[in-house]
Amino acid sequence: MRVIAGKARRLPLKTVPGKETRPTTDRIKETLFNILQNDLYDIRFLDVFSGSGGIGIEALSRGAKEAWFIEQNRAAAECIRQNLAFTHMADDAVVLQCDVFAAFARMEGQSPFQIIFMDPPYNSELEKNVLEYFETHRPSFVDEDTLIIAEASLDTDFSYTQSLGFDVVRVKEYKTNKHVFLTMQKKERL
């Protein structure tokens, strides 16, 4: 695994040993960032279920001003810290090693992220749980302009998103997985 483009281009990234994490392949990462290329400069990026941090580090390399990483696994969080140090991006990053919902509670009061990327374990419904949390709690760090991207297996159902107040704005399918791009529905003002 490596950084594909930007200021840390071609630098190799460490991955977490074992099968607890599933790094996004370089080909899929490149496709994702080709889609996002015009939306990355000077933004706040949140990488949820970060694994080794490759997605958030790619965002920083391509011009994001700040990236936050949420990863519960201790070895994975340490891997993120090592990758940030190696790529000289640690000053622009925050790593939260805890459960995702505990991290969200700690993040309340933060200004909105422009892009939130989440890559939970497949077929765990954690992406649905995150969207339910956003709808129920309306945290300060998510707003109607935040683009939320979920990486999931091809057979993951997202038909519930409208009822939770989210619109699917794009779906990009690969051989075994997909990226689903969502935004919060705009609330009517009285």
C-alpha positions in Angstrom: 0.0 0.0 0.0 1.3 3.5 -0.9 0.2 7.1 -1.2 -0.8 7.5 -4.8 -0.6 11.3 -5.5 0.2 14.6 -3.9 3.0 15.7 -1.6 3.6 12.2 -0.2 3.3 10.5 -3.6 4.8 7.0 -3.8 5.6 6.7 -0.1 4.8 3.3 1.2 2.4 2.9 4.1 2.5 0.3 6.8 -0.5 -2.0 7.2 -1.8 -3.7 10.2 -0.7 -7.4 10.4 -3.4 -10.0 10.4 -6.9 -10.0 9.0 -8.6 -7.5 11.3 -8.3 -4.7 8.8 -8.9 -4.7 5.1 -6.9 -1.9 3.3 -8.6 -0.3 0.3 -6.6 -1.4 -2.7 -4.6 1.2 -4.6 -6.8 0.9 -7.7 -10.0 1.5 -5.8 -8.3 4.3 -3.8 -7.2 5.9 -7.0 -10.7 5.8 -8.5 -12.2 7.3 -5.3 -9.7 10.2 -5.3 -10.2 10.8 -9.0 -13.8 11.4 -8.2 -13.0 13.6 -5.2 -10.0 15.5 -6.8 -11.7 18.8 -7.1 -13.2 18.7 -3.6 -10.1 18.1 -1.5 -8.1 21.3 -1.3 -8.1 23.0 2.1 -10.9 20.8 3.6 -11.5 18.9 6.8 -11.6 15.2 6.2 -12.8 12.5 8.7 -11.7 8.9 8.2 -13.9 6.6 10.2 -12.9 2.9 10.8 -9.5 4.1 9.6 -7.5 0.8 9.6 -4.0 1.9 8.7 -5.1 5.4 7.7 -4.5 5.2 4.0 -7.6 7.1 2.9 -7.1 10.0 5.3 -3.4 10.2 4.5 -4.2 10.3 0.8 -6.6 13.2 1.4 -3.9 15.1 3.3 -1.4 14.4 0.5 -3.8 15.7 -2.0 -4.5 19.0 -0.3 -6.8 18.5 2.7 -5.8 20.9 5.5 -6.7 18.5 8.3 -7.7 14.9 8.7 -9.1 13.1 11.7 -8.9 9.3 12.1 -11.1 7.2 14.2 -9.9 3.6 14.9 -10.7 1.4 17.9 -8.0 -1.2 17.3 -4.8 -0.3 19.2 -2.4 -1.8 16.7 -4.2 0.0 13.8 -4.2 3.3 15.6 -0.4 3.0 16.2 0.0 2.1 12.5 -1.8 5.3 11.6 0.4 7.3 13.9 3.5 5.7 12.3 2.3 6.4 8.8 1.5 10.0 9.6 5.0 10.5 11.1 6.6 8.8 8.1 4.7 11.0 5.6 5.3 14.1 7.7 1.6 14.8 8.1 1.2 14.2 11.8 0.8 18.0 12.5 -2.3 18.1 10.3 -4.0 15.0 11.9 -5.8 13.9 14.9 -6.0 10.2 15.8 -8.8 9.0 18.1 -8.3 5.5 19.4 -11.7 4.5 20.7 -15.1 3.3 19.7 -16.6 5.3 16.9 -19.6 6.5 18.9 -17.4 7.5 21.8 -15.3 9.4 19.3 -18.3 11.2 18.0 -19.3 12.2 21.5 -15.8 13.6 22.1 -15.9 15.5 18.8 -19.1 17.4 19.6 -18.5 21.1 19.1 -16.1 20.6 16.2 -16.9 22.5 13.0 -18.2 20.4 10.1 -16.1 18.2 8.0 -16.5 18.6 4.2 -15.9 14.9 3.6 -16.5 11.9 5.9 -15.3 8.5 4.7 -16.2 5.3 6.5 -15.0 1.8 5.8 -16.5 -0.4 8.5 -16.2 -4.2 8.6 -18.4 -5.5 5.8 -21.9 -6.7 6.5 -21.9 -5.4 10.0 -24.5 -2.6 9.5 -22.1 -0.2 11.1 -22.5 2.3 8.3 -26.3 2.3 9.0 -25.6 2.8 12.7 -23.3 5.8 11.9 -26.0 7.3 9.7 -28.6 6.7 12.4 -26.3 8.5 14.9 -25.9 11.5 12.6 -29.7 11.7 12.0 -30.6 11.3 15.7 -27.8 13.5 17.3 -27.2 16.0 14.5 -23.6 16.5 15.6 -21.9 19.8 15.0 -19.3 18.2 12.7 -21.8 17.0 10.1 -24.0 19.3 8.1 -26.0 19.4 4.8 -22.8 20.2 2.9 -20.9 17.3 4.2 -20.3 14.5 1.7 -20.4 11.1 3.4 -18.8 8.2 1.6 -19.4 4.6 2.8 -17.3 1.7 1.5 -19.3 -1.5 1.6 -19.7 -4.9 0.1 -21.7 -5.0 -3.2 -24.7 -6.6 -1.5 -25.0 -4.1 1.3 -28.5 -2.5 1.2 -28.7 1.3 1.4 -32.5 1.5 0.7 -33.1 2.9 4.2 -31.1 6.1 3.7 -34.0 8.2 2.6 -36.0 7.4 5.7 -33.0 8.5 7.8 -32.8 11.8 6.0 -30.0 11.1 3.6 -29.8 11.2 -0.2 -27.6 8.8 -2.2 -26.0 11.1 -4.7 -23.7 8.6 -6.4 -22.7 4.9 -6.3 -19.5 3.6 -7.7 -19.3 -0.2 -7.9 -16.2 -2.3 -8.2 -15.8 -6.1 -8.5 -16.5 -6.9 -4.8 -17.4 -3.7 -3.2 -18.8 -0.2 -3.7 -18.6 3.4 -2.6 -21.9 5.0 -1.7 -21.9 8.9 -1.7 -24.5 10.5 0.6 -25.6 13.9 1.8 -28.0 14.9 4.5 -31.3 16.1 3.2 -31.9 19.8 3.5 -34.4 20.6 6.3 -37.3 22.9 5.5 -37.1 26.1 7.4 -40.3 27.5 8.9 
